[in-house]
Amino acid sequence: IPPAAYDAYLKGRALYRRRQDMLQVLALFKEAVAKAPNFADGWASLSLTYETVSGYVTTEQLAALGDTVALSREAAARAKALQPDSAMTLHALGDVARLEYRYADAEALYLRSMRVDPTYPDVREDYSELLDAVGRDQDALKAAE
């Protein structure tokens, strides 16, 4: 991975984790994958950002982005083609499944992601949100802890 691509990726991850300037996050991840088209974590991060962005931008900004579900799906598919078993790819695929109301698939993907990398924290948040959304309150609390 070229240093410039990795630098854009790291800057994007830092802003994403703080949920700051999500449009800039998208731009940084797009820059990373443009400079390194085979960078699976860059594609997965782009997918995760498209899934998350709606809660952090205006209605007008969201409309200007286009179909964020389709964009998330496309970026996750690119990550899967490159590195199908990475924790971040599995997380992105789980988020896409959740967006498509395929909750059992989402849960299986989140659990696989956690098995691949038990130290990867981001998937745990989405997993607990999924459990909460389907009414598994106690499981959601346990997952969040």
MDTraj code that builds the backbone (N, CA, C; nanometers):
import mdtraj as md
import numpy as np

residues = "ILE PRO PRO ALA ALA TYR ASP ALA TYR LEU LYS GLY ARG ALA LEU TYR ARG ARG ARG GLN ASP MET LEU GLN VAL LEU ALA LEU PHE LYS GLU ALA VAL ALA LYS ALA PRO ASN PHE ALA ASP GLY TRP ALA SER LEU SER LEU THR TYR GLU THR VAL SER GLY TYR VAL THR THR GLU GLN LEU ALA ALA LEU GLY ASP THR VAL ALA LEU SER ARG GLU ALA ALA ALA ARG ALA LYS ALA LEU GLN PRO ASP SER ALA MET THR LEU HIS ALA LEU GLY ASP VAL ALA ARG LEU GLU TYR ARG TYR ALA ASP ALA GLU ALA LEU TYR LEU ARG SER MET ARG VAL ASP PRO THR TYR PRO ASP VAL ARG GLU ASP TYR SER GLU LEU LEU ASP ALA VAL GLY ARG ASP GLN ASP ALA LEU LYS ALA ALA GLU".split()
xyz = np.array([
    [0.0859, -0.1183, 0.0000],
    [0.0000, 0.0000, 0.0000],
    [0.0898, 0.1237, 0.0000],
    [0.0715, 0.2113, -0.0965],
    [0.1512, 0.3340, -0.1005],
    [0.1301, 0.4175, 0.0258],
    [0.2355, 0.4801, 0.0730],
    [0.2240, 0.5611, 0.1950],
    [0.1137, 0.6670, 0.1882],
    [0.0943, 0.7296, 0.0752],
    [-0.0093, 0.8336, 0.0645],
    [-0.1487, 0.7735, 0.0835],
    [-0.1692, 0.6520, 0.0328],
    [-0.2986, 0.5846, 0.0504],
    [-0.3189, 0.5486, 0.1972],
    [-0.2153, 0.4970, 0.2596],
    [-0.2271, 0.4574, 0.3990],
    [-0.2460, 0.5786, 0.4895],
    [-0.1808, 0.6881, 0.4553],
    [-0.1965, 0.8119, 0.5321],
    [-0.3416, 0.8609, 0.5250],
    [-0.3992, 0.8608, 0.4050],
    [-0.5397, 0.9022, 0.3900],
    [-0.6301, 0.8093, 0.4704],
    [-0.6014, 0.6798, 0.4653],
    [-0.6789, 0.5807, 0.5397],
    [-0.6720, 0.6075, 0.6898],
    [-0.5530, 0.6291, 0.7424],
    [-0.5383, 0.6530, 0.8865],
    [-0.6087, 0.7809, 0.9297],
    [-0.5992, 0.8849, 0.8493],
    [-0.6704, 1.0094, 0.8803],
    [-0.8215, 0.9851, 0.8798],
    [-0.8676, 0.9092, 0.7822],
    [-1.0097, 0.8768, 0.7752],
    [-1.0554, 0.7952, 0.8945],
    [-0.9763, 0.6959, 0.9342],
    [-1.0130, 0.6126, 1.0493],
    [-1.0202, 0.6961, 1.1769],
    [-0.9268, 0.7892, 1.1945],
    [-0.9266, 0.8730, 1.3147],
    [-1.0537, 0.9580, 1.3215],
    [-1.0919, 1.0187, 1.2096],
    [-1.2138, 1.1004, 1.2069],
    [-1.3379, 1.0124, 1.2208],
    [-1.3361, 0.8965, 1.1564],
    [-1.4508, 0.8054, 1.1632],
    [-1.4758, 0.7610, 1.3069],
    [-1.3703, 0.7246, 1.3770],
    [-1.3862, 0.6769, 1.5150],
    [-1.4462, 0.7845, 1.6042],
    [-1.4173, 0.9121, 1.5731],
    [-1.4726, 1.0231, 1.6513],
    [-1.6041, 1.0732, 1.5925],
    [-1.6438, 1.0174, 1.4779],
    [-1.7654, 1.0587, 1.4048],
    [-1.7616, 1.2088, 1.3770],
    [-1.6446, 1.2522, 1.3290],
    [-1.6269, 1.3937, 1.2951],
    [-1.6116, 1.4091, 1.1450],
    [-1.6764, 1.5099, 1.0904],
    [-1.6644, 1.5475, 0.9497],
    [-1.6727, 1.4253, 0.8582],
    [-1.7890, 1.3622, 0.8597],
    [-1.8066, 1.2371, 0.7870],
    [-1.7926, 1.2535, 0.6359],
    [-1.8200, 1.3713, 0.5825],
    [-1.7966, 1.3924, 0.4395],
    [-1.6474, 1.3897, 0.4093],
    [-1.5672, 1.4448, 0.4990],
    [-1.4219, 1.4382, 0.4835],
    [-1.3742, 1.2936, 0.4980],
    [-1.4361, 1.2189, 0.5880],
    [-1.4019, 1.0770, 0.6046],
    [-1.4230, 1.0036, 0.4724],
    [-1.5384, 1.0263, 0.4096],
    [-1.5642, 0.9631, 0.2798],
    [-1.4579, 1.0021, 0.1779],
    [-1.4240, 1.1297, 0.1747],
    [-1.3227, 1.1765, 0.0793],
    [-1.1882, 1.1094, 0.1051],
    [-1.1515, 1.0944, 0.2308],
    [-1.0227, 1.0309, 0.2636],
    [-1.0212, 0.8834, 0.2251],
    [-1.1295, 0.8117, 0.2514],
    [-1.1333, 0.6703, 0.2136],
    [-1.1389, 0.6541, 0.0620],
    [-1.2091, 0.7430, -0.0068],
    [-1.2096, 0.7390, -0.1538],
    [-1.0687, 0.7636, -0.2077],
    [-0.9976, 0.8568, -0.1456],
    [-0.8591, 0.8843, -0.1855],
    [-0.7720, 0.7614, -0.1624],
    [-0.7899, 0.6968, -0.0484],
    [-0.7093, 0.5784, -0.0159],
    [-0.7295, 0.4683, -0.1190],
    [-0.8545, 0.4395, -0.1547],
    [-0.8778, 0.3301, -0.2498],
    [-0.8452, 0.3708, -0.3928],
    [-0.8505, 0.4996, -0.4226],
    [-0.8085, 0.5455, -0.5556],
    [-0.6588, 0.5252, -0.5727],
    [-0.5835, 0.5481, -0.4652],
    [-0.4377, 0.5323, -0.4694],
    [-0.3940, 0.3872, -0.4499],
    [-0.4817, 0.3081, -0.3892],
    [-0.4501, 0.1669, -0.3637],
    [-0.5771, 0.0841, -0.3848],
    [-0.6133, 0.0566, -0.5116],
    [-0.7391, -0.0132, -0.5400],
    [-0.7495, -0.1533, -0.4797],
    [-0.6387, -0.2115, -0.4394],
    [-0.6400, -0.3452, -0.3794],
    [-0.6354, -0.3420, -0.2274],
    [-0.6690, -0.2293, -0.1680],
    [-0.6625, -0.2091, -0.0235],
    [-0.7980, -0.2456, 0.0381],
    [-0.8114, -0.3691, 0.0810],
    [-0.9395, -0.4205, 0.1306],
    [-0.9920, -0.3409, 0.2487],
    [-0.9073, -0.3076, 0.3454],
    [-0.9545, -0.2326, 0.4617],
    [-0.9998, -0.0917, 0.4229],
    [-0.9408, -0.0367, 0.3178],
    [-0.9869, 0.0922, 0.2672],
    [-1.1286, 0.0815, 0.2125],
    [-1.1542, -0.0232, 0.1345],
    [-1.2887, -0.0453, 0.0813],
    [-1.3881, -0.0747, 0.1931],
    [-1.3482, -0.1576, 0.2882],
    [-1.4380, -0.1899, 0.3999],
    [-1.4703, -0.0645, 0.4798],
    [-1.3708, 0.0186, 0.5039],
    [-1.3936, 0.1432, 0.5783],
    [-1.4854, 0.2374, 0.5013],
    [-1.4702, 0.2420, 0.3703],
    [-1.5596, 0.3232, 0.2882],
    [-1.7028, 0.2714, 0.3015],
    [-1.7189, 0.1405, 0.2965],
    [-1.8516, 0.0802, 0.3138],
    [-1.9112, 0.1156, 0.4494],
    [-1.8327, 0.1005, 0.5546],
    [-1.8808, 0.1308, 0.6898],
    [-1.9210, 0.2774, 0.7022],
    [-1.8482, 0.3649, 0.6366],
    [-1.8795, 0.5076, 0.6439],
    [-2.0094, 0.5389, 0.5704],
    [-2.0282, 0.4790, 0.4533],
    [-2.1552, 0.4995, 0.3826],
    [-2.2732, 0.4513, 0.4670],
    [-2.2531, 0.3447, 0.5434],
    [-2.3596, 0.2934, 0.6289],
    [-2.3881, 0.3892, 0.7441],
    [-2.2869, 0.4582, 0.7930],
    [-2.2967, 0.5419, 0.9118],
    [-2.3326, 0.6873, 0.8827],
    [-2.3005, 0.7349, 0.7657],
    [-2.3012, 0.8782, 0.7356],
    [-2.4365, 0.9456, 0.7573],
    [-2.5459, 0.8746, 0.7387],
    [-2.6772, 0.9392, 0.7434],
    [-2.7069, 1.0084, 0.8764],
    [-2.6505, 0.9597, 0.9840],
    [-2.6749, 1.0211, 1.1137],
    [-2.5876, 1.1416, 1.1438],
    [-2.5010, 1.1778, 1.0500],
    [-2.4019, 1.2825, 1.0795],
    [-2.3949, 1.3933, 0.9746],
    [-2.4870, 1.3922, 0.8791],
    [-2.4883, 1.4960, 0.7763],
    [-2.6305, 1.5490, 0.7612],
    [-2.6429, 1.6614, 0.6926],
    [-2.7751, 1.7181, 0.6690],
    [-2.8500, 1.6354, 0.5643],
    [-2.9784, 1.6569, 0.5570],
    [-3.0606, 1.5887, 0.4573],
    [-3.0114, 1.6207, 0.3168],
    [-2.9733, 1.7451, 0.2947],
    [-2.9242, 1.7867, 0.1635],
    [-2.7922, 1.7177, 0.1300],
    [-2.7027, 1.7117, 0.2282],
    [-2.5746, 1.6444, 0.2051],
    [-2.5952, 1.4961, 0.1768],
    [-2.6865, 1.4352, 0.2496],
    [-2.7145, 1.2936, 0.2284],
    [-2.7709, 1.2706, 0.0889],
    [-2.8617, 1.3555, 0.0465],
    [-2.9201, 1.3427, -0.0876],
    [-2.8122, 1.3560, -0.1951],
    [-2.7170, 1.4461, -0.1729],
    [-2.6102, 1.4674, -0.2706],
    [-2.5187, 1.3445, -0.2832],
    [-2.5116, 1.2639, -0.1778],
    [-2.4265, 1.1448, -0.1829],
    [-2.4857, 1.0368, -0.2724],
    [-2.6156, 1.0361, -0.2885],
    [-2.6797, 0.9317, -0.3684],
    [-2.7265, 0.8178, -0.2800],
    [-2.7370, 0.7011, -0.3384],
    [-2.7869, 0.5821, -0.2695],
    [-2.6766, 0.5243, -0.1813],
    [-2.6751, 0.5649, -0.0565],
    [-2.5660, 0.5219, 0.0328],
    [-2.5719, 0.3727, 0.0623],
    [-2.6901, 0.3128, 0.0570],
    [-2.6991, 0.1672, 0.0766],
    [-2.6288, 0.0959, -0.0388],
    [-2.6573, 0.1380, -0.1606],
    [-2.5914, 0.0778, -0.2773],
    [-2.4410, 0.1030, -0.2740],
    [-2.4018, 0.2228, -0.2352],
    [-2.2586, 0.2549, -0.2283],
    [-2.1896, 0.1722, -0.1205],
    [-2.2569, 0.1526, -0.0074],
    [-2.2016, 0.0687, 0.0992],
    [-2.1874, -0.0749, 0.0504],
    [-2.2895, -0.1239, -0.0177],
    [-2.2889, -0.2602, -0.0713],
    [-2.1737, -0.2784, -0.1709],
    [-2.1565, -0.1817, -0.2603],
    [-2.0514, -0.1905, -0.3626],
    [-1.9124, -0.1912, -0.2990],
    [-1.8905, -0.1042, -0.2019],
    [-1.7595, -0.0983, -0.1363],
    [-1.7326, -0.2268, -0.0574],
    [-1.8343, -0.2805, 0.0083],
    [-1.8184, -0.4063, 0.0820],
    [-1.7866, -0.5208, -0.0134],
    [-1.8497, -0.5204, -0.1296],
    [-1.8222, -0.6245, -0.2296],
    [-1.6779, -0.6164, -0.2783],
    [-1.6269, -0.4951, -0.2945],
    [-1.4855, -0.4790, -0.3345],
    [-1.3937, -0.5338, -0.2261],
    [-1.4245, -0.5034, -0.1007],
    [-1.3437, -0.5547, 0.0108],
    [-1.3487, -0.7072, 0.0134],
    [-1.4676, -0.7622, -0.0058],
    [-1.4839, -0.9081, -0.0035],
    [-1.4040, -0.9747, -0.1144],
    [-1.4020, -0.9138, -0.2314],
    [-1.3259, -0.9700, -0.3437],
    [-1.1761, -0.9726, -0.3148],
    [-1.1310, -0.8785, -0.2340],
    [-0.9884, -0.8662, -0.2037],
    [-0.9458, -0.9451, -0.0810],
    [-1.0271, -0.9415, 0.0225],
    [-0.9904, -1.0037, 0.1501],
    [-1.1188, -1.0493, 0.2210],
    [-1.1756, -1.1605, 0.1760],
    [-1.3088, -1.1999, 0.2233],
    [-1.3176, -1.2363, 0.3708],
    [-1.2073, -1.2717, 0.4311],
    [-1.2123, -1.3198, 0.5693],
    [-1.1531, -1.2235, 0.6711],
    [-1.1298, -1.0991, 0.6324],
    [-1.0765, -1.0040, 0.7303],
    [-1.1886, -0.9568, 0.8215],
    [-1.1541, -0.9216, 0.9428],
    [-1.2543, -0.8762, 1.0400],
    [-1.3302, -0.7546, 0.9893],
    [-1.2596, -0.6610, 0.9281],
    [-1.3250, -0.5391, 0.8824],
    [-1.4168, -0.5669, 0.7632],
    [-1.3747, -0.6539, 0.6720],
    [-1.4607, -0.6907, 0.5597],
    [-1.5875, -0.7583, 0.6100],
    [-1.5734, -0.8520, 0.7021],
    [-1.6895, -0.9218, 0.7571],
    [-1.7832, -0.8236, 0.8276],
    [-1.7258, -0.7267, 0.8965],
    [-1.8052, -0.6226, 0.9624],
    [-1.8841, -0.5435, 0.8579],
    [-1.8165, -0.5009, 0.7510],
    [-1.8839, -0.4239, 0.6459],
    [-1.9959, -0.5059, 0.5819],
    [-1.9686, -0.6327, 0.5556],
    [-2.0720, -0.7196, 0.4986],
    [-2.1884, -0.7363, 0.5961],
    [-2.1584, -0.7429, 0.7253],
    [-2.2635, -0.7511, 0.8264],
    [-2.3498, -0.6258, 0.8277],
    [-2.2863, -0.5106, 0.8137],
    [-2.3637, -0.3861, 0.8102],
    [-2.4547, -0.3818, 0.6878],
    [-2.4045, -0.4286, 0.5745],
    [-2.4873, -0.4327, 0.4537],
    [-2.6062, -0.5262, 0.4763],
    [-2.5808, -0.6423, 0.5341],
    [-2.6900, -0.7364, 0.5620],
    [-2.7934, -0.6716, 0.6545],
    [-2.7454, -0.5976, 0.7542],
    [-2.8372, -0.5295, 0.8462],
    [-2.9184, -0.4234, 0.7726],
    [-2.8554, -0.3481, 0.6839],
    [-2.9263, -0.2480, 0.6044],
    [-3.0358, -0.3117, 0.5187],
    [-3.0101, -0.4345, 0.4767],
    [-3.1051, -0.5073, 0.3911],
    [-3.2030, -0.5909, 0.4732],
    [-3.2036, -0.5710, 0.6044],
    [-3.2943, -0.6417, 0.6963],
    [-3.2708, -0.7927, 0.6978],
    [-3.1511, -0.8342, 0.6664],
    [-3.1126, -0.9750, 0.6750],
    [-3.0386, -0.9926, 0.8079],
    [-3.1168, -0.9897, 0.9156],
    [-3.0595, -0.9842, 1.0493],
    [-2.9823, -1.1098, 1.0881],
    [-3.0292, -1.2267, 1.0503],
    [-2.9564, -1.3502, 1.0831],
    [-2.8214, -1.3520, 1.0128],
    [-2.8186, -1.3089, 0.8864],
    [-2.6916, -1.3011, 0.8137],
    [-2.5987, -1.1997, 0.8796],
    [-2.6541, -1.0851, 0.9185],
    [-2.5736, -0.9813, 0.9834],
    [-2.5114, -1.0356, 1.1116],
    [-2.5905, -1.1030, 1.1927],
    [-2.5377, -1.1577, 1.3178],
    [-2.4253, -1.2572, 1.2907],
    [-2.4453, -1.3456, 1.1940],
    [-2.3417, -1.4451, 1.1620],
    [-2.2132, -1.3765, 1.1164],
    [-2.2247, -1.2730, 1.0357],
    [-2.1064, -1.2009, 0.9881],
    [-2.0368, -1.1267, 1.1012],
    [-2.1139, -1.0637, 1.1893],
    [-2.0537, -0.9954, 1.3033],
    [-1.9796, -1.0947, 1.3926],
    [-2.0411, -1.2080, 1.4180],
    [-1.9758, -1.3086, 1.5032],
    [-1.8486, -1.3616, 1.4383],
    [-1.8518, -1.3836, 1.3067],
    [-1.7300, -1.4257, 1.2357],
    [-1.6212, -1.3195, 1.2483],
    [-1.6600, -1.1934, 1.2331],
    [-1.5642, -1.0839, 1.2443],
    [-1.4970, -1.0854, 1.3814],
    [-1.5773, -1.1058, 1.4855],
    [-1.5224, -1.1074, 1.6219],
    [-1.4320, -1.2281, 1.6446],
    [-1.4616, -1.3402, 1.5800],
    [-1.3739, -1.4573, 1.5929],
    [-1.2414, -1.4342, 1.5204],
    [-1.2474, -1.3702, 1.4040],
    [-1.1259, -1.3432, 1.3269],
    [-1.0326, -1.2515, 1.4042],
    [-1.0890, -1.1457, 1.4634],
    [-1.0075, -1.0505, 1.5388],
    [-1.0833, -1.0063, 1.6645],
    [-1.0620, -1.0780, 1.7747],
    [-1.1317, -1.0439, 1.8987],
    [-1.0987, -0.9044, 1.9525],
    [-0.9926, -0.8416, 1.9018],
    [-0.9542, -0.7084, 1.9496],
    [-1.0137, -0.5957, 1.8660],
    [-1.0839, -0.6271, 1.7583],
    [-1.1429, -0.5250, 1.6705],
    [-1.2726, -0.4748, 1.7351],
    [-1.2732, -0.3503, 1.7858],
    [-1.3867, -0.3048, 1.8668],
    [-1.5092, -0.2582, 1.7889],
    [-1.4917, -0.2064, 1.6687],
    [-1.6020, -0.1412, 1.5979],
    [-1.7197, -0.2348, 1.5721],
    [-1.6898, -0.3591, 1.5414],
    [-1.7966, -0.4539, 1.5106],
    [-1.8851, -0.4802, 1.6325],
    [-1.8287, -0.4699, 1.7496],
    [-1.9056, -0.4970, 1.8714],
    [-2.0180, -0.3957, 1.8913],
    [-1.9927, -0.2716, 1.8565],
    [-2.0966, -0.1687, 1.8653],
    [-2.2134, -0.2026, 1.7729],
    [-2.1817, -0.2362, 1.6490],
    [-2.2881, -0.2672, 1.5538],
    [-2.3602, -0.3967, 1.5911],
    [-2.2871, -0.4916, 1.6449],
    [-2.3497, -0.6156, 1.6889],
    [-2.4495, -0.5888, 1.8016],
    [-2.4113, -0.5067, 1.8988],
    [-2.5034, -0.4767, 2.0084],
    [-2.6240, -0.3979, 1.9576],
    [-2.6035, -0.3087, 1.8599],
    [-2.7157, -0.2352, 1.8007],
    [-2.8121, -0.3298, 1.7292],
    [-2.7576, -0.4282, 1.6596],
    [-2.8413, -0.5270, 1.5927],
    [-2.9256, -0.6045, 1.6940],
    [-2.8618, -0.6504, 1.7994],
    [-2.9336, -0.7263, 1.9017],
    [-3.0445, -0.6424, 1.9641],
    [-3.0157, -0.5161, 1.9894],
    [-3.1161, -0.4256, 2.0445],
    [-3.2319, -0.4075, 1.9467],
    [-3.1998, -0.3926, 1.8182],
    [-3.3030, -0.3693, 1.7167],
    [-3.3997, -0.4864, 1.7031],
    [-3.3511, -0.6065, 1.7304],
    [-3.4382, -0.7241, 1.7168],
    [-3.4982, -0.7662, 1.8511],
    [-3.4827, -0.6814, 1.9538],
    [-3.5475, -0.7067, 2.0814],
    [-3.4734, -0.7994, 2.1758],
    [-3.3473, -0.8252, 2.1485],
    [-3.2671, -0.9101, 2.2365],
    [-3.1895, -0.8200, 2.3332],
    [-3.2637, -0.7546, 2.4216],
    [-3.2086, -0.6497, 2.5073],
    [-3.0945, -0.6977, 2.5952],
    [-3.1115, -0.8115, 2.6612],
    [-3.0068, -0.8615, 2.7507],
    [-2.8802, -0.8985, 2.6737],
    [-2.8989, -0.9608, 2.5574],
    [-2.7842, -0.9934, 2.4725],
    [-2.7145, -0.8664, 2.4234],
    [-2.7949, -0.7638, 2.3944],
    [-2.7377, -0.6367, 2.3478],
    [-2.6534, -0.5730, 2.4575],
    [-2.7031, -0.5745, 2.5803],
    [-2.6262, -0.5185, 2.6916],
    [-2.4974, -0.5943, 2.7127],
    [-2.5038, -0.7258, 2.7078],
    [-2.3846, -0.8081, 2.7245],
    [-2.2838, -0.7816, 2.6139],
    [-2.3320, -0.7716, 2.4916],
    [-2.2426, -0.7447, 2.3779],
    [-2.1777, -0.6074, 2.3902],
    [-2.2538, -0.5101, 2.4395],
    [-2.2002, -0.3738, 2.4537],
    [-2.0930, -0.3675, 2.5614],
    [-2.1086, -0.4490, 2.6648],
    [-2.0098, -0.4494, 2.7727],
    [-1.8797, -0.5065, 2.7244],
])
top = md.Topology()
chain = top.add_chain()
for i, resn in enumerate(residues, 1):
    res = top.add_residue(resn, chain, resSeq=i)
    for name in ("N", "CA", "C"):
        top.add_atom(name, md.element.get_by_symbol(name[0]), res)
traj = md.Trajectory(xyz[None], top)
